[in-house]
Amino acid sequence: MNLFRSEEHVERWLAGRAPGATIPVAQLAALAFAWWSDRLSPDWRPHTRDQNQAILDAAGLTGDFWRLP
C-alpha cells in the first residue's frame, strides 16, 4: 500500500505503468474501521471470508481486484 497526496502524484509515481486499485484516504479509513473495530471485543472471533467480503462490499470496494479468493 502506498499513500499519495493527489492523483497527479500517483501518475508521476506510476511513470506510465498501469495502476492498481486506488481509493481515497477517507475510504481507506472507513475500511480500516470496519475491518478492525471489533478486535478488542472479548467476544471477538476471526471474520469469515464472507464477512470480510461483505466489509469490502459495504465500503464500496467492488470489482475483480476486491474479490477475495
C-alpha positions in Angstrom: 0.0 0.0 0.0 1.2 3.5 -0.9 -0.3 6.8 0.2 -0.2 9.7 -2.2 -1.2 13.3 -1.8 -3.0 13.6 -5.2 -4.0 11.8 -8.4 -1.2 13.8 -10.1 1.3 12.3 -7.6 0.1 8.8 -8.4 0.5 9.4 -12.1 4.1 10.7 -11.6 4.9 7.7 -9.4 3.5 5.2 -11.9 5.6 6.7 -14.7 3.5 5.1 -17.4 2.9 1.8 -15.7 -0.7 0.5 -15.3 -2.2 1.5 -12.0 -3.6 -1.0 -9.5 -6.6 -0.1 -7.3 -6.6 3.4 -5.9 -9.0 4.7 -3.2 -9.3 8.0 -1.3 -7.9 8.0 2.2 -11.3 8.6 3.7 -12.5 5.3 2.1 -9.4 3.6 3.4 -10.1 4.9 6.9 -13.7 3.6 6.7 -12.4 0.2 5.6 -9.9 0.0 8.4 -12.5 0.9 11.0 -14.9 -1.7 9.6 -12.2 -4.4 9.4 -10.6 -3.8 12.8 -13.1 -2.1 15.1 -14.3 -5.3 16.8 -10.8 -6.7 17.5 -10.8 -5.7 21.2 -14.1 -7.2 22.0 -13.9 -10.1 24.5 -16.3 -12.0 22.2 -14.2 -11.4 19.1 -13.8 -14.2 16.6 -12.0 -14.1 13.3 -14.2 -12.9 10.4 -15.1 -15.5 7.8 -14.3 -14.9 4.2 -17.9 -14.0 3.5 -17.9 -11.4 6.4 -14.7 -9.9 5.1 -16.1 -9.7 1.6 -19.2 -8.0 3.0 -17.0 -5.4 4.6 -15.3 -4.7 1.3 -18.6 -4.5 -0.5 -20.1 -2.2 2.2 -17.1 0.1 1.8 -17.8 0.4 -1.9 -14.8 -1.7 -2.9 -16.2 -3.9 -5.7 -14.9 -5.5 -8.8 -12.3 -8.2 -9.5 -9.5 -6.5 -7.6 -11.6 -6.6 -4.4 -12.9 -10.2 -4.7 -11.5 -12.4 -2.0 -10.4 -15.9 -3.1 
